[in-house]
């Protein structure tokens, strides 16, 4: 299994892809910050509509990314992303929600699932963890936004749970990816946040929290690992989880990073679509 950036396709863009998703069943990709139309802090492929970039530039960027993946940009389904744990099942009727403006995005939601074909789900990230899940047997997909709040609220587990409940998926059939996000190298948190993770995941503490080598009382938090372990804890096979282990803050020339860019930055997208 692997994650790699591939250059090319119709849009001549860099696209991050995981080998875990069967290409004949799913279209997927993670964008970078290169090859778009936005200027300044959003230079240049900003896909987020809620960050005070120009709506037209973001639409052009989304169109370019969708063209590279050969999906229809006006069908994109997006959600408001409020660092919550709400998972919403979407259907053809939701096509285009939030595609070309933020106001119509699905409200107060941080994960989307569907079994609808040709209905691209896309969520947006700058350091938070993109989680994509697919069931090649039942032909169901899900995309989730795992910042620290979503992660500590079990968003990965809840997304898998919704796929099981709504569509009868079996976790042992599922494949999943944990995308580029801020790594433990760059993600220090205070004891209050660390304590919430200890409480939510007592059995994971050693793997997700380490005392900061530089700052007393701070901890390095590993969101990649916490989301991988959540997926395993509900029955996904370890070998079916592909983790990029790419830190967006270390690599803020390639990706947008909220921390490394000091809050003024764009958003990459993670898109998953059932063929
Ligand atoms: Zn880093």
Boltz pocket constraint, residues with backbone or C-beta under 6 A from the ligand:
constraints:
  - pocket:
      binder: B
      contacts: [[A, 182], [A, 183], [A, 184], [A, 185], [A, 186], [A, 187], [A, 247], [A, 248], [A, 249], [A, 250], [A, 251]]
      max_distance: 6.0
